[in-house]
Amino acid sequence: MQVTGVPPSVKVWDPIVRVFHWSLVLSFAVAWISADEWQDLHEVCGYIVASLITIRVIWGLIGTRYARFNHFVRHPGKVIAYLRDIRHAREARYIGHNPAGGMMVVVLLIGLAALTFSGWLGTTDRFWGVDWVGELHELIGNLILMLVGLHVAGVVLASLRHRESLVKSMLTGRKRSAMPQDID
């Protein structure tokens, strides 16, 4: 039964996507804060991030509709067109990831995989203490932090433009139901 005045909602983000997302946020934040201070904690968080990425890649192949890569990974031309639409304040509302959000998911997953790999590489006998490995790891970490900033900015912009809290939807799993002009 729908309460009057409350728009109907639809389940979009399944528990695996939501737990993955917030676990990744927490693990990356703790790894960032613990870098150069608490090496054991930093490494544990790195392994957690690598495990989360593995789970998300598998879930992106076999998971629920909105979690699957084939639902939100779009051709670069579509992403560019969507970014142009954002610039002109005419972007469509998507029930799942919009083209820019889908691209950000892929870029962040690749970047975090590179970050965890470079961190692990620095623990091996061959590359322990090798300057360029540590510098690469730090550079990738800084780039990821910039991407996180862009991601948060995109979430805020989309939330304002479409008048719905994307943060709330990543907590509850629900978004406002599609209107005729929205893209499912």
Secondary structure by P-SEA (a helix, b strand, c coil): ccccccccccccccaaaaaaaaaaaaaaaaaaaaccccaaaaaaaaaaaaaaaaaaaaaaaccccccccccccccaaaaaaaaaaaaacbbbbbccccaaaaaaaaaaaaaaaaaaaaaaaaacccccccaaaaaaaaaaaaaaaaaaaaaaaaaaaaaaaacccaaaaaaccccccccccccc
